Amino acid sequence: MRSGSFHHRALRRSWRKEGTLYSSGNVTIYVANMDASVRFYTETLGLKLAYRFGDHWAAVEIGKGLTIGLHPASAEMPAGRKGSMAIGLELSGSIHEAVRILESKGVKFQGVVNEGKSGNFIGFEDPDGNQLYLAQLNRSHVDQGEGKYQAV
């Protein structure tokens, strides 16, 4: 028997028993200025700072389980790479009210609210130019599965 094979089988059994390989996750954003980014995500957007390790890492949390990790940028991973990702923040109330509140805190939105069958959406950027958007979903549409992409 090879060394480690017992451990490997036990690990496989625990994954099957649990039903998933992962317990949680996060989205990591590379930022130019940790203090400015933490202020934006906590004070401007009102998210909860879960923990911070100086200028090495910060985690902010959103409601139903999304954690955004803030990490210092480097030459290999620069801040604000346009078009590579977007983070959606699902609202519990009115998108128009959220826009009003965030505009009063200095957030600059991209255009007007886009109103569609699946909900209302509007984009904005963090201090490094990373794309975010607000989403007020139309639950009756989304929950019926009508919002799923279908092959034509």
DSSP file (Angstrom, degrees, kcal/mol; ACC not computed):
  #  RESIDUE AA STRUCTURE BP1 BP2  ACC     N-H-->O    O-->H-N    N-H-->O    O-->H-N    TCO  KAPPA ALPHA  PHI   PSI    X-CA   Y-CA   Z-CA
    1    1 A M              0   0    0      0, 0.0     2,-0.1     0, 0.0     3,-0.1   0.000 360.0 360.0 360.0 131.5    0.0    0.0    0.0
    2    2 A R    >   -     0   0    0      1,-0.1     3,-1.7     2,-0.1     4,-0.4  -0.385 360.0 -96.3 -72.7 149.4    1.4    3.4   -1.0
    3    3 A S  T 3  S+     0   0    0      1,-0.2    -1,-0.1     2,-0.1     0, 0.0  -0.431 109.5  18.9 -62.2 133.9    2.0    6.0    1.6
    4    4 A G  T 3> S+     0   0    0     -2,-0.1     4,-2.2    -3,-0.1    -1,-0.2   0.301  88.4 111.7  90.4  -9.2   -0.9    8.4    1.9
    5    5 A S  H <> S+     0   0    0     -3,-1.7     4,-2.4     2,-0.2     5,-0.2   0.876  77.0  52.1 -68.7 -35.3   -3.5    6.2    0.1
    6    6 A F  H  > S+     0   0    0     -4,-0.4     4,-2.5     2,-0.2    -1,-0.2   0.942 110.9  48.2 -61.7 -46.1   -5.5    5.6    3.3
    7    7 A H  H  > S+     0   0    0      1,-0.2     4,-2.4     2,-0.2    -2,-0.2   0.908 110.4  52.1 -59.8 -42.6   -5.7    9.4    3.9
    8    8 A H  H  X S+     0   0    0     -4,-2.2     4,-2.3     2,-0.2    -1,-0.2   0.915 110.7  46.8 -61.4 -44.9   -6.7    9.9    0.2
    9    9 A R  H  X S+     0   0    0     -4,-2.4     4,-2.4     2,-0.2    -1,-0.2   0.907 112.3  50.5 -64.7 -41.4   -9.6    7.4    0.5
   10   10 A A  H  X S+     0   0    0     -4,-2.5     4,-2.2     1,-0.2    -2,-0.2   0.900 110.6  49.6 -63.3 -40.3  -10.7    8.9    3.8
   11   11 A L  H  X S+     0   0    0     -4,-2.4     4,-2.1     2,-0.2    -1,-0.2   0.914 109.8  50.7 -64.2 -43.6  -10.7   12.4    2.2
   12   12 A R  H  X S+     0   0    0     -4,-2.3     4,-2.1     1,-0.2    -2,-0.2   0.912 110.3  50.4 -60.2 -43.0  -12.8   11.1   -0.7
   13   13 A R  H  X S+     0   0    0     -4,-2.4     4,-2.5     1,-0.2    -1,-0.2   0.907 109.0  51.1 -62.0 -42.1  -15.3    9.5    1.7
   14   14 A S  H  X S+     0   0    0     -4,-2.2     4,-2.4     1,-0.2    -1,-0.2   0.875 108.8  51.5 -66.6 -35.2  -15.7   12.8    3.6
   15   15 A W  H  X S+     0   0    0     -4,-2.1     4,-2.1     2,-0.2     5,-0.4   0.919 111.6  47.0 -65.2 -42.4  -16.3   14.8    0.4
   16   16 A R  H  < S+     0   0    0     -4,-2.1    -2,-0.2     2,-0.2    -1,-0.2   0.911 113.4  48.8 -64.7 -40.8  -19.0   12.3   -0.6
   17   17 A K  H  < S+     0   0    0     -4,-2.5    -2,-0.2     1,-0.2    -1,-0.2   0.911 114.5  44.3 -64.9 -43.2  -20.6   12.5    2.8
   18   18 A E  H  < S-     0   0    0     -4,-2.4    -1,-0.2    -5,-0.2    -2,-0.2   0.795 102.3-134.0 -72.7 -29.3  -20.5   16.3    2.9
   19   19 A G  S  < S+     0   0    0     -4,-2.1     2,-0.3    -5,-0.2    -3,-0.1   0.315  76.6  56.7  91.6  -9.6  -21.8   16.6   -0.6
   20   20 A T        -     0   0    0     -5,-0.4    -2,-0.1     1,-0.1    -1,-0.1  -0.995  67.0-141.0-152.6 155.4  -19.3   19.2   -1.6
   21   21 A L  S    S+     0   0    0     -2,-0.3     2,-0.3    -3,-0.1    -1,-0.1   0.719  85.7  62.6 -84.6 -24.2  -15.6   19.8   -1.8
   22   22 A Y        -     0   0    0      1,-0.1     3,-0.1    -7,-0.1     0, 0.0  -0.774  51.5-169.0-112.8 148.1  -15.7   23.4   -0.7
   23   23 A S  S    S-     0   0    0      1,-0.4     2,-0.3    -2,-0.3    -1,-0.1   0.703  73.5 -33.9-103.2 -26.6  -16.9   25.1    2.5
   24   24 A S        -     0   0    0      2,-0.0    -1,-0.4    42,-0.0     2,-0.3  -0.943  57.7-161.7-171.1-172.8  -16.9   28.7    1.3
   25   25 A G        -     0   0    0     40,-0.3    42,-0.4    -2,-0.3     2,-0.3  -0.963   4.4-145.0-167.9-177.9  -15.0   31.0   -1.0
   26   26 A N        -     0   0    0     -2,-0.3     2,-0.5    40,-0.1    42,-0.2  -0.971  20.2-118.5-154.3 167.1  -14.3   34.6   -1.9
   27   27 A V  E     -a   68   0A   0     40,-2.2    42,-3.3    -2,-0.3     2,-0.5  -0.963  31.3-146.8-107.6 127.4  -13.6   37.0   -4.8
   28   28 A T  E     -a   69   0A   0     -2,-0.5     2,-0.5    40,-0.2    42,-0.2  -0.855  11.5-167.4-101.5 129.5  -10.2   38.6   -4.5
   29   29 A I  E     -a   70   0A   0     40,-3.3    42,-2.5    -2,-0.5     2,-0.5  -0.960  17.1-137.3-114.2 128.7   -9.7   42.2   -5.8
   30   30 A Y  E     -a   71   0A   0     -2,-0.5    50,-0.8    48,-0.2     2,-0.3  -0.763  29.3-167.4 -87.7 125.5   -6.2   43.6   -6.2
   31   31 A V  E     -a   72   0A   0     40,-2.9    42,-2.4    -2,-0.5     3,-0.2  -0.834  29.6-147.3-121.3 150.2   -6.1   47.1   -4.9
   32   32 A A  S    S+     0   0    0     -2,-0.3     2,-0.4     1,-0.3    -1,-0.1   0.811  94.7  28.0 -81.7 -32.8   -3.7   50.0   -5.2
   33   33 A N     >  -     0   0    0      1,-0.1     4,-2.4    39,-0.0    -1,-0.3  -0.918  63.7-164.9-137.3 106.5   -4.5   51.5   -1.8
   34   34 A M  H  > S+     0   0    0     -2,-0.4     4,-2.9     1,-0.2     5,-0.2   0.901  90.6  49.9 -60.0 -45.3   -5.7   49.2    1.0
   35   35 A D  H  > S+     0   0    0      1,-0.2     4,-2.4     2,-0.2    -1,-0.2   0.935 113.1  46.0 -60.8 -47.1   -7.0   52.1    3.3
   36   36 A A  H  > S+     0   0    0      1,-0.2     4,-2.3     2,-0.2    -1,-0.2   0.893 114.9  48.1 -63.4 -39.7   -9.0   53.7    0.4
   37   37 A S  H  X S+     0   0    0     -4,-2.4     4,-2.6     2,-0.2     5,-0.3   0.917 110.8  49.3 -69.2 -43.4  -10.4   50.4   -0.7
   38   38 A V  H  X S+     0   0    0     -4,-2.9     4,-2.3    -5,-0.2     5,-0.4   0.927 112.6  49.2 -61.1 -43.8  -11.5   49.3    2.8
   39   39 A R  H  X>S+     0   0    0     -4,-2.4     4,-1.8    -5,-0.2     5,-1.6   0.926 111.7  49.4 -60.0 -44.7  -13.1   52.7    3.3
   40   40 A F  I  <>S+     0   0    0     -4,-2.3     5,-2.4     3,-0.2     4,-0.3   0.952 115.6  41.0 -60.5 -50.9  -15.0   52.4    0.0
   41   41 A Y  I  <5S+     0   0    0     -4,-2.6     6,-2.2     3,-0.2    -1,-0.2   0.817 128.4  30.1 -71.1 -30.5  -16.3   48.9    0.6
   42   42 A T  I  X5S+     0   0    0     -4,-2.3     4,-0.7    -5,-0.3    -3,-0.2   0.920 130.7  27.7 -93.8 -55.8  -17.2   49.5    4.3
   43   43 A E  I  <5S+     0   0    0     -4,-1.8    -3,-0.2    -5,-0.4    -2,-0.1   0.927 130.1  35.2 -76.6 -44.9  -18.1   53.2    4.7
   44   44 A T  I  4<S+     0   0    0     -5,-1.6    -3,-0.2    -4,-0.3    -4,-0.1   0.963 132.0  27.8 -75.6 -52.3  -19.4   54.0    1.1
   45   45 A L  T  4<S-     0   0    0     -5,-2.4    -3,-0.2    -6,-0.2    -2,-0.2   0.681 100.7-129.4 -84.9 -17.5  -21.1   50.7    0.3
   46   46 A G     <  +     0   0    0     -4,-0.7    -4,-0.2    -6,-0.3    -3,-0.2   0.726  50.9 153.3  79.6  21.9  -21.9   49.8    3.9
   47   47 A L        -     0   0    0     -6,-2.2     2,-0.5     1,-0.1    -1,-0.2  -0.435  48.8-102.1 -82.0 161.4  -20.4   46.2    3.8
   48   48 A K  E     -B   61   0A   0     13,-1.7    13,-2.8    -2,-0.1     2,-0.8  -0.708  21.6-136.2 -89.2 126.8  -19.1   44.5    6.9
   49   49 A L  E     -B   60   0A   0     -2,-0.5    11,-0.3    11,-0.2     3,-0.1  -0.738  22.9-177.7 -78.0 111.3  -15.3   44.4    7.5
   50   50 A A  E     -     0   0A   0      9,-2.7     2,-0.3    -2,-0.8    -1,-0.2   0.919  61.8 -27.8 -78.8 -46.0  -14.8   40.8    8.7
   51   51 A Y  E     -B   59   0A   0      8,-1.2     8,-2.8     2,-0.0     2,-0.3  -0.978  52.8-156.1-165.0 160.1  -11.1   41.1    9.3
   52   52 A R  E     -B   58   0A   0     -2,-0.3     2,-0.5     6,-0.2     6,-0.3  -0.995   8.3-161.6-145.1 136.1   -8.0   42.9    8.2
   53   53 A F  E >>  -B   57   0A   0      4,-3.5     3,-2.5    -2,-0.3     4,-0.8  -0.733  56.3 -92.0-115.4  78.6   -4.3   42.1    8.3
   54   54 A G  T 34 S-     0   0    0     -2,-0.5    -1,-0.3     1,-0.3     3,-0.2  -0.231  92.2 -26.4  53.0-131.0   -2.7   45.5    7.9
   55   55 A D  T 34 S+     0   0    0      1,-0.2    -1,-0.3    -3,-0.1     3,-0.1   0.172 129.8  76.7 -98.1  16.5   -2.0   46.2    4.3
   56   56 A H  T <4 S-     0   0    0     -3,-2.5     2,-0.3     1,-0.3    -2,-0.2   0.771 105.9 -12.3 -97.1 -30.2   -1.7   42.5    3.4
   57   57 A W  E  <  -B   53   0A   0     -4,-0.8    -4,-3.5    -3,-0.2    -1,-0.3  -0.936  50.3-176.7-170.4 142.6   -5.4   41.4    3.3
   58   58 A A  E     -BC  52  70A   0     12,-1.6    12,-3.5    -2,-0.3     2,-0.5  -0.986  12.2-154.7-142.5 145.9   -8.9   42.5    4.2
   59   59 A A  E     -BC  51  69A   0     -8,-2.8    -9,-2.7    -2,-0.3    -8,-1.2  -0.986   8.1-172.8-124.0 126.3  -12.2   40.7    3.9
   60   60 A V  E     -BC  49  68A   0      8,-2.6     8,-3.1    -2,-0.5     2,-0.3  -0.928  14.8-145.3-115.3 144.2  -15.5   42.4    3.6
   61   61 A E  E     -BC  48  67A   0    -13,-2.8   -13,-1.7    -2,-0.4     2,-0.4  -0.834   9.0-159.7-117.6 147.7  -18.8   40.4    3.7
   62   62 A I  E >>  - C   0  66A   0      4,-2.6     4,-1.5    -2,-0.3     3,-1.2  -0.992  41.6 -88.9-124.2 127.7  -22.1   40.8    2.0
   63   63 A G  T 34 S+     0   0    0     -2,-0.4     2,-1.0     1,-0.2    -1,-0.1   0.387 110.4  35.1  16.6-104.8  -25.3   39.2    3.3
   64   64 A K  T 34 S-     0   0    0      1,-0.2    -1,-0.2    -3,-0.1    -3,-0.0   0.009 130.7 -62.6 -77.2  30.8  -25.9   35.6    2.0
   65   65 A G  T <4 S+     0   0    0     -3,-1.2     2,-0.6    -2,-1.0   -40,-0.3   0.598  84.6 135.7 112.1   9.6  -22.3   34.5    1.9
   66   66 A L  E  <  - C   0  62A   0     -4,-1.5    -4,-2.6   -42,-0.1     2,-0.5  -0.816  29.5-170.5 -92.2 126.2  -20.2   36.6   -0.5
   67   67 A T  E     - C   0  61A   0     -2,-0.6   -40,-2.2   -42,-0.4     2,-0.6  -0.958   8.5-156.3-112.7 132.3  -16.8   37.6    0.8
   68   68 A I  E     -aC  27  60A   0     -8,-3.1    -8,-2.6    -2,-0.5     2,-0.5  -0.943  10.1-154.3-107.1 119.6  -14.7   40.1   -1.1
   69   69 A G  E     -aC  28  59A   0    -42,-3.3   -40,-3.3    -2,-0.6     2,-0.5  -0.810   2.0-152.6 -94.6 131.6  -11.0   39.8   -0.3
   70   70 A L  E     +aC  29  58A   0    -12,-3.5   -12,-1.6    -2,-0.5   -40,-0.2  -0.911  20.3 175.0-105.2 127.5   -8.9   43.0   -0.8
   71   71 A H  E     -a   30   0A   0    -42,-2.5   -40,-2.9    -2,-0.5   -14,-0.2  -0.979  36.7 -98.7-134.7 141.5   -5.3   42.3   -1.6
   72   72 A P  E     -a   31   0A   0      0, 0.0   -40,-0.2     0, 0.0     5,-0.1  -0.325  42.7-118.2 -60.8 140.3   -2.4   44.6   -2.5
   73   73 A A        -     0   0    0    -42,-2.4     2,-0.3   -43,-0.1   -42,-0.0  -0.305  33.2-175.5 -72.1 161.3   -1.7   44.9   -6.2
   74   74 A S        -     0   0    0      3,-1.8     5,-0.0     1,-0.0   -44,-0.0  -0.876  45.1 -90.6-145.6 177.1    1.7   43.9   -7.7
   75   75 A A  S    S+     0   0    0     -2,-0.3    -1,-0.0     1,-0.2    -2,-0.0   0.877 129.2  45.4 -61.2 -36.6    3.4   43.9  -11.1
   76   76 A E  S    S+     0   0    0      1,-0.3    -1,-0.2    -3,-0.0    -3,-0.0   0.821 125.9  30.0 -75.9 -31.5    2.0   40.4  -11.7
   77   77 A M  S    S-     0   0    0     -5,-0.1    -3,-1.8     4,-0.0    -1,-0.3  -0.731  83.8-169.5-130.5  81.1   -1.5   41.3  -10.5
   78   78 A P        -     0   0    0      0, 0.0     3,-0.5     0, 0.0   -48,-0.2  -0.252  26.2-102.4 -71.7 160.2   -2.3   45.0  -11.1
   79   79 A A  S    S+     0   0    0      1,-0.2   -48,-0.2   -50,-0.1   -50,-0.0  -0.496  93.2  14.3 -78.1 148.9   -5.2   46.8   -9.7
   80   80 A G        -     0   0    0    -50,-0.8     2,-0.8     1,-0.2    -1,-0.2   0.832  66.8-176.1  62.4  42.4   -8.3   47.7  -11.8
   81   81 A R    >   -     0   0    0     -3,-0.5     3,-1.3   -51,-0.1     4,-0.3  -0.621  30.7-124.2 -71.8 109.1   -7.8   45.5  -14.8
   82   82 A K  T 3  S+     0   0    0     -2,-0.8    48,-0.1     1,-0.2    -1,-0.1  -0.246  80.4   5.6 -62.1 136.2  -10.8   46.5  -17.0
   83   83 A G  T 3  S+     0   0    0      2,-0.3    -1,-0.2     1,-0.1     3,-0.1   0.430  94.0 106.8  80.4   0.3  -13.3   43.9  -18.2
   84   84 A S  S <  S-     0   0    0     -3,-1.3     2,-0.3     1,-0.2    -2,-0.1   0.677  88.5 -10.0 -88.9 -15.8  -11.9   41.0  -16.3
   85   85 A M        -     0   0    0     -4,-0.3    46,-0.6     2,-0.0     2,-0.3  -0.980  51.1-155.8-168.5 162.9  -14.6   40.7  -13.7
   86   86 A A  E     -d  131   0B   0     -2,-0.3     2,-0.5    44,-0.1    46,-0.2  -0.979  14.0-144.1-146.3 142.3  -17.7   42.3  -12.2
   87   87 A I  E     -d  132   0B   0     44,-1.7    46,-2.2    -2,-0.3     2,-0.4  -0.939  14.0-150.1-110.6 123.8  -19.2   41.9   -8.8
   88   88 A G  E     -d  133   0B   0     -2,-0.5     2,-0.7    44,-0.2    46,-0.2  -0.792   2.6-158.2 -94.9 133.0  -23.0   42.0   -8.5
   89   89 A L  E     -d  134   0B   0     44,-3.0    46,-2.1    -2,-0.4     2,-0.4  -0.924  13.7-146.4-111.0 106.2  -24.5   43.2   -5.3
   90   90 A E  E     -d  135   0B   0     -2,-0.7    46,-0.2    44,-0.2     2,-0.2  -0.590  17.6-138.0 -76.8 128.0  -28.1   41.9   -5.0
   91   91 A L        -     0   0    0     44,-3.1    46,-0.3    -2,-0.4     4,-0.1  -0.508  15.5-154.7 -87.7 151.8  -30.3   44.4   -3.2
   92   92 A S  S    S+     0   0    0     -2,-0.2     2,-0.2     2,-0.1    -1,-0.1   0.512  83.0  19.2 -97.0  -8.8  -33.0   43.7   -0.6
   93   93 A G  S    S-     0   0    0      1,-0.1     2,-0.2     2,-0.0    -2,-0.1  -0.447 110.0 -24.1-135.5-151.2  -34.9   46.9   -1.5
   94   94 A S     >  -     0   0    0     -2,-0.2     4,-2.0     1,-0.1    -1,-0.1  -0.443  39.1-148.9 -73.4 132.8  -35.3   49.5   -4.3
   95   95 A I  H  > S+     0   0    0      2,-0.2     4,-2.7     1,-0.2     5,-0.2   0.864 100.3  55.8 -66.4 -36.1  -32.5   50.0   -6.7
   96   96 A H  H  > S+     0   0    0      2,-0.2     4,-2.0     1,-0.2    -1,-0.2   0.881 108.3  47.3 -65.9 -37.5  -33.5   53.7   -7.1
   97   97 A E  H  > S+     0   0    0      2,-0.2     4,-2.4     1,-0.2    -1,-0.2   0.912 112.0  50.2 -67.2 -43.2  -33.2   54.2   -3.3
   98   98 A A  H  X S+     0   0    0     -4,-2.0     4,-2.8     2,-0.2     5,-0.2   0.908 110.2  50.3 -62.0 -42.1  -29.8   52.5   -3.3
   99   99 A V  H  X S+     0   0    0     -4,-2.7     4,-2.8     1,-0.2     5,-0.2   0.927 110.4  50.2 -60.7 -45.2  -28.6   54.7   -6.1
  100  100 A R  H  X S+     0   0    0     -4,-2.0     4,-1.6     2,-0.2    -2,-0.2   0.927 113.1  45.5 -59.6 -46.2  -29.7   57.8   -4.3
  101  101 A I  H  X S+     0   0    0     -4,-2.4     4,-0.6     1,-0.2    -2,-0.2   0.934 116.0  44.9 -63.9 -47.2  -27.9   56.7   -1.1
  102  102 A L  H ><>S+     0   0    0     -4,-2.8     5,-2.4     1,-0.2     3,-0.8   0.857 109.5  55.2 -70.4 -34.4  -24.7   55.7   -2.8
  103  103 A E  H ><5S+     0   0    0     -4,-2.8     3,-1.7     1,-0.2    -1,-0.2   0.882 103.1  56.8 -62.3 -36.3  -24.7   58.9   -5.0
  104  104 A S  H 3<5S+     0   0    0     -4,-1.6    -1,-0.2     1,-0.3    -2,-0.2   0.704 105.8  52.2 -67.4 -17.5  -24.9   60.9   -1.8
  105  105 A K  T <<5S-     0   0    0     -3,-0.8    -1,-0.3    -4,-0.6    -2,-0.2   0.255 129.6 -95.5-100.5  10.2  -21.7   59.1   -0.7
  106  106 A G  T < 5S+     0   0    0     -3,-1.7     2,-0.3     1,-0.3    -3,-0.2   0.483  71.7 149.2  95.5   2.9  -19.9   60.0   -3.9
  107  107 A V      < -     0   0    0     -5,-2.4     2,-0.6    -8,-0.1    -1,-0.3  -0.552  36.0-148.0 -72.7 133.0  -20.5   56.8   -6.1
  108  108 A K        -     0   0    0     -2,-0.3    17,-0.6    17,-0.3     2,-0.2  -0.911  13.9-150.3-103.6 116.4  -20.6   57.7   -9.8
  109  109 A F  E     -E  124   0B   0     -2,-0.6     2,-1.0    15,-0.1    15,-0.2  -0.519  16.1-118.8 -88.5 155.7  -23.0   55.4  -11.7
  110  110 A Q  E    S-E  123   0B   0     13,-2.7    13,-0.6    -2,-0.2     2,-0.1  -0.793  72.0 -49.9 -95.6  96.4  -22.6   54.4  -15.4
  111  111 A G  E    S-     0   0B   0     -2,-1.0     2,-0.2    11,-0.1    -2,-0.1  -0.450  92.5 -40.0  79.5-150.5  -25.7   55.7  -17.1
  112  112 A V  E    S-     0   0B   0     -2,-0.1    11,-0.2     1,-0.1     2,-0.2  -0.634  74.4 -70.9-111.6 169.5  -29.2   55.0  -15.9
  113  113 A V  E     -     0   0B   0     -2,-0.2     2,-0.7     9,-0.1     9,-0.2  -0.420  44.9-137.5 -62.3 128.4  -30.9   52.0  -14.3
  114  114 A N  E     -E  121   0B   0      7,-3.5     7,-2.2    -2,-0.2     2,-0.6  -0.821  19.0-159.5 -89.9 115.3  -31.4   49.3  -16.9
  115  115 A E  E     +E  120   0B   0     -2,-0.7     5,-0.2     5,-0.2     2,-0.2  -0.872  23.8 153.3-103.9 120.3  -34.8   47.8  -16.4
  116  116 A G  E >   -E  119   0B   0      3,-2.7     3,-0.7    -2,-0.6    22,-0.0  -0.751  57.9 -87.9-135.1-179.7  -35.4   44.3  -17.9
  117  117 A K  T 3  S+     0   0    0      1,-0.2    24,-0.2    -2,-0.2    25,-0.1   0.872 124.9  46.1 -59.9 -39.0  -37.5   41.2  -17.4
  118  118 A S  T 3  S-     0   0    0      1,-0.2    20,-2.6    23,-0.1     2,-0.3   0.605 126.1 -77.2 -84.3 -10.1  -35.1   39.6  -14.9
  119  119 A G  E <   -EF 116 137B   0     -3,-0.7    -3,-2.7    18,-0.3     2,-0.4  -0.943  54.4 -55.5 148.8-168.4  -34.7   42.8  -12.9
  120  120 A N  E     -EF 115 136B   0     16,-2.4    16,-2.8    -2,-0.3     2,-0.3  -0.911  48.1-179.9-114.6 138.3  -33.1   46.3  -12.7
  121  121 A F  E     +EF 114 135B   0     -7,-2.2    -7,-3.5    -2,-0.4     2,-0.3  -0.971  12.5 174.7-140.2 148.6  -29.3   46.8  -12.9
  122  122 A I  E     - F   0 134B   0     12,-1.5    12,-2.7    -2,-0.3     2,-0.2  -0.951  19.7-139.4-154.5 139.6  -26.8   49.7  -12.8
  123  123 A G  E     +EF 110 133B   0    -13,-0.6   -13,-2.7    -2,-0.3     2,-0.3  -0.580  23.7 159.4-100.6 159.8  -23.0   49.6  -12.9
  124  124 A F  E     -EF 109 132B   0      8,-2.5     8,-2.9   -15,-0.2     2,-0.3  -0.936  28.5-117.6-160.6 175.4  -20.3   51.6  -11.1
  125  125 A E  E     - F   0 131B   0    -17,-0.6   -17,-0.3    -2,-0.3     6,-0.2  -0.893  14.3-127.8-124.7 153.7  -16.6   51.3  -10.2
  126  126 A D    >   -     0   0    0      4,-1.9     3,-2.1    -2,-0.3   -89,-0.1  -0.303  52.5 -81.6 -83.5 179.9  -14.5   51.1   -7.0
  127  127 A P  T 3  S+     0   0    0      0, 0.0   -90,-0.1     0, 0.0    -1,-0.1   0.733 132.2  49.6 -59.2 -22.5  -11.6   53.4   -6.5
  128  128 A D  T 3  S-     0   0    0      2,-0.1   -98,-0.0   -95,-0.0   -91,-0.0   0.405 122.2-102.4 -95.6   2.2   -9.3   51.2   -8.6
  129  129 A G    <   +     0   0    0     -3,-2.1     2,-0.2     1,-0.3    -5,-0.0   0.586  67.3 154.2  88.7  10.4  -11.7   51.0  -11.5
  130  130 A N        -     0   0    0    -48,-0.1    -4,-1.9     1,-0.1     2,-0.3  -0.555  46.9-114.5 -72.3 136.9  -13.0   47.4  -10.7
  131  131 A Q  E     +dF  86 125B   0    -46,-0.6   -44,-1.7    -2,-0.2     2,-0.3  -0.563  41.7 166.0 -79.9 130.2  -16.5   46.9  -12.1
  132  132 A L  E     -dF  87 124B   0     -8,-2.9    -8,-2.5    -2,-0.3     2,-0.3  -0.897  11.9-165.4-129.9 163.5  -19.4   46.4   -9.7
  133  133 A Y  E     -dF  88 123B   0    -46,-2.2   -44,-3.0    -2,-0.3     2,-0.3  -0.996  18.1-129.3-149.9 151.7  -23.2   46.5  -10.2
  134  134 A L  E     -dF  89 122B   0    -12,-2.7   -12,-1.5    -2,-0.3     2,-0.4  -0.779  24.7-164.8 -94.6 143.9  -26.4   46.7   -8.2
  135  135 A A  E     -dF  90 121B   0    -46,-2.1   -44,-3.1    -2,-0.3     2,-0.7  -0.983  18.0-174.8-134.6 122.4  -29.1   44.2   -9.0
  136  136 A Q  E     - F   0 120B   0    -16,-2.8   -16,-2.4    -2,-0.4     2,-0.1  -0.903  31.3-150.3-110.3  97.9  -32.7   44.4   -7.9
  137  137 A L  E     - F   0 119B   0     -2,-0.7     2,-1.2   -46,-0.3   -18,-0.3  -0.373  16.5-129.8 -77.2 146.2  -33.9   41.0   -9.2
  138  138 A N    >>  -     0   0    0    -20,-2.6     4,-2.5     1,-0.2     3,-1.0  -0.796  26.7-167.9 -88.8  93.3  -37.5   40.3  -10.4
  139  139 A R  H 3> S+     0   0    0     -2,-1.2     4,-3.0     1,-0.3     5,-0.3   0.821  80.4  59.7 -59.0 -36.5  -37.9   37.1   -8.2
  140  140 A S  H 34 S+     0   0    0      1,-0.2     4,-0.5     2,-0.2    -1,-0.3   0.857 113.9  38.7 -63.7 -31.6  -41.1   36.0  -10.0
  141  141 A H  H <4>S+     0   0    0     -3,-1.0     5,-1.3   -24,-0.2     6,-0.6   0.930 119.9  44.0 -78.7 -50.1  -39.1   35.8  -13.2
  142  142 A V  H ><5S+     0   0    0     -4,-2.5     3,-1.6     1,-0.2     5,-0.3   0.914 111.2  53.3 -64.4 -45.2  -35.8   34.5  -11.9
  143  143 A D  T 3<5S+     0   0    0     -4,-3.0    -1,-0.2     1,-0.3    -3,-0.2   0.743 103.3  58.1 -66.3 -23.4  -37.4   31.8   -9.6
  144  144 A Q  T 3 5S-     0   0    0     -4,-0.5    -1,-0.3    -3,-0.4    -2,-0.2   0.553 113.1-119.1 -81.0  -7.2  -39.4   30.4  -12.5
  145  145 A G  T X 5S+     0   0    0     -3,-1.6     3,-1.6    -4,-0.3    -3,-0.2   0.518  78.5 126.3  83.5   3.8  -36.1   29.8  -14.4
  146  146 A E  T 3 < +     0   0    0     -5,-1.3    -4,-0.2     1,-0.3    -3,-0.1   0.736  65.9  63.6 -67.2 -20.2  -37.1   32.0  -17.2
  147  147 A G  T 3  S+     0   0    0     -6,-0.6    -1,-0.3    -5,-0.3     2,-0.1   0.517  79.2 109.2 -82.2  -3.7  -33.9   33.9  -16.8
  148  148 A K  S <  S-     0   0    0     -3,-1.6     2,-0.3    -6,-0.1     0, 0.0  -0.447  77.7-110.6 -74.0 144.6  -31.7   30.9  -17.7
  149  149 A Y        -     0   0    0     -2,-0.1     2,-0.4     1,-0.0    -1,-0.1  -0.562  37.6-161.6 -71.5 136.0  -29.9   30.9  -20.9
  150  150 A Q        -     0   0    0     -2,-0.3     2,-0.1    -3,-0.0    -1,-0.0  -0.950  21.3-110.9-123.9 142.8  -31.3   28.4  -23.3
  151  151 A A              0   0    0     -2,-0.4     0, 0.0     1,-0.1     0, 0.0  -0.448 360.0 360.0 -67.9 140.9  -29.8   26.9  -26.4
  152  152 A V              0   0    0     -2,-0.1    -1,-0.1     0, 0.0    -2,-0.0   0.424 360.0 360.0 -98.5 360.0  -31.5   28.0  -29.6
